[in-house]
Amino acid sequence: MKGFTLLEVMVALAIMAGVVLTVISSVNYHLSLTTRNNEESVALLLARAKLEELEMLDRDQLAQGQEGSFQPEWPDYSWKAEISPSPIPVFKNLTVTVTWGPQRRTLSLEHYLLQDN
């Protein structure tokens, strides 16, 4: 007798289905990691650019706190800047927080500014 029995075919299909599901879930997981990494990279670059821009402003303007968005290029991303006292008396702490996405994920960068005398 040549060929496969129905039971052998069913077992082979069950094994293949398990392997295919594992591979698909693994690919899906890695795609979500790649998307998250891309979003965080964009947020980091936008925060750095905004931090450099804010460093050039007058300290009085910074003391009021500022916020905004990165429209039209990045409409899902918004930012907020805050100045707070630093543990080191001669510095102030400038914090830029970028928020994005439906879950409102955040990334913050801190920078120390020399206080005006």
C-alpha positions as CSV (number, residue, x, y, z in Angstrom):
1,M,0.0,0.0,0.0
2,K,1.3,3.4,-1.0
3,G,0.4,6.9,0.2
4,F,-0.6,8.4,3.5
5,T,-3.5,7.6,5.7
6,L,-6.0,10.2,6.6
7,L,-4.7,10.3,10.2
8,E,-1.1,11.0,9.0
9,V,-2.3,13.9,6.8
10,M,-4.4,15.3,9.7
11,V,-1.4,15.1,12.1
12,A,0.9,16.8,9.5
13,L,-1.6,19.6,8.9
14,A,-2.0,20.2,12.7
15,I,1.8,20.4,13.1
16,M,2.0,22.8,10.1
17,A,-0.8,25.0,11.5
18,G,1.0,25.3,14.8
19,V,4.2,26.3,13.1
20,V,2.5,28.8,10.8
21,L,0.6,30.4,13.8
22,T,3.9,30.7,15.8
23,V,5.7,32.3,12.8
24,I,2.8,34.8,12.2
25,S,2.6,35.8,15.8
26,S,6.4,36.2,16.0
27,V,6.4,38.4,12.8
28,N,3.5,40.5,14.2
29,Y,5.3,41.0,17.5
30,H,8.5,42.2,15.8
31,L,6.5,44.5,13.5
32,S,5.0,46.1,16.6
33,L,8.4,46.5,18.1
34,T,9.7,48.2,14.9
35,T,6.7,50.6,14.9
36,R,7.3,51.5,18.5
37,N,11.0,52.0,18.0
38,N,10.3,54.3,15.0
39,E,7.8,56.4,17.0
40,E,10.2,56.8,19.9
41,S,13.0,57.7,17.5
42,V,10.8,60.4,15.9
43,A,9.8,61.7,19.4
44,L,13.4,61.8,20.5
45,L,14.6,63.8,17.5
46,L,11.6,66.2,17.8
47,A,12.4,66.7,21.5
48,R,16.0,67.4,20.8
49,A,15.2,69.9,18.1
50,K,12.7,71.7,20.4
51,L,15.2,71.7,23.3
52,E,17.8,73.4,21.1
53,E,15.2,75.9,19.9
54,L,14.1,76.7,23.4
55,E,17.7,77.2,24.6
56,M,17.9,80.2,22.3
57,L,14.9,81.9,23.9
58,D,15.1,84.5,26.6
59,R,14.9,83.0,30.1
60,D,11.8,85.1,30.9
61,Q,9.9,83.5,28.0
62,L,10.9,80.1,29.2
63,A,9.8,80.7,32.7
64,Q,6.2,81.0,31.6
65,G,6.2,77.5,30.2
66,Q,5.3,76.7,26.6
67,E,3.6,74.0,24.7
68,G,2.6,73.3,21.1
69,S,2.5,70.7,18.4
70,F,4.7,69.7,15.5
71,Q,2.1,70.3,12.8
72,P,1.9,70.0,9.8
73,E,4.8,67.5,9.5
74,W,4.0,65.5,12.7
75,P,0.4,66.2,13.6
76,D,0.2,63.4,16.2
77,Y,3.1,64.7,18.2
78,S,2.8,67.6,20.7
79,W,5.3,69.1,23.2
80,K,5.4,70.9,26.5
81,A,8.3,72.7,28.1
82,E,8.7,73.5,31.7
83,I,11.4,75.2,33.8
84,S,12.0,74.0,37.3
85,P,14.6,74.5,40.0
86,S,17.6,72.3,39.9
87,P,19.3,70.5,42.8
88,I,22.4,72.5,41.9
89,P,21.7,76.1,42.8
90,V,23.4,77.7,39.8
91,F,21.3,75.8,37.3
92,K,17.6,75.6,36.2
93,N,16.2,72.4,34.8
94,L,14.5,72.7,31.4
95,T,12.3,69.7,30.6
96,V,10.7,69.1,27.2
97,T,8.1,66.4,27.0
98,V,6.8,65.0,23.7
99,T,3.5,63.2,23.6
100,W,2.1,61.1,20.8
101,G,-0.3,58.4,19.7
102,P,-3.7,57.3,20.8
103,Q,-2.3,55.9,24.1
104,R,-0.7,59.4,24.7
105,R,2.8,57.9,25.1
106,T,5.4,60.4,26.4
107,L,9.2,60.9,26.2
108,S,11.0,63.6,28.2
109,L,14.4,65.2,27.9
110,E,16.0,67.3,30.6
111,H,18.6,70.0,30.1
112,Y,20.4,72.1,32.7
113,L,20.5,75.9,32.0
114,L,22.8,78.3,33.8
115,Q,20.8,80.7,35.8
116,D,21.0,84.4,35.1
117,N,22.5,86.4,37.9
